[in-house]
Amino acid sequence: MQREQEAKIEMRQRVRDLQNQVDELKDLVNTLLSVICEEPDGVHSGSAPTIPGQPAHNYCM
């Protein structure tokens, strides 16, 4: 009986740990998707200034 309760407690802790890992990975994926989906030259989003003499495309910030 005692062993079964310990196993349940360990399982609950493991599930909590895995849920925390999933939540952290979701945040990371969302961050990466945000970075990937941004305009590479920043012109449309206004996040990067235009530099005279430099190409306005084909590079990523």
N, C-alpha and C positions, 0 to 999 in steps of 0.2 A: 504494500500500500504506500509506504513512504517513498519507495523508489519510483512509483508511478507519478506521484505528486512532483518529485524532483524533475522527472522527465518532462512533465507538462510545463513546469516553470522554465526549464532550459529551452524548451520549444518556443514558448512565448517570447523569451528574451531574444532568441535567434530570429524570430519573425520581426520583432521590433528593429533589430539591427539591420536586417535585410530591407525593411521598409525605409529606414533612414538612408541606406545606400541608394535605393531607387529614387528617393526624393532628391538626393544630391546629384545623381546622374541626370535626372530630368532638368534640373537647373542648368547643369553644364550643357546639355543638348540644346536647350533653349537659347543659351548664350551663344553657342557656336552657330546655331541657325541664324541668329540675329546678325552676327558678324558676316556670315557667308552671304546673306541676302542684301546687305547694304550695297549701294552703288560703289563700284571699284574706284571711281574718280572723285566721289564725294560731291559732285556738282549738283545732282538732283536733291540731295538731302541737305546741302549747305554745310556739311560737316568739315569740308576741307577748302581752304582758299585756293583760288586759281593762281598758279605761279607762272609769270610771263616767261616764255621761251621753253617751257616744259610741255610735253604732251599731256592732254587731258584725259587719256584713256590708256588701257593696257598696263596698269599697275594698281596695286592694292595697298591700302594704308594699314 
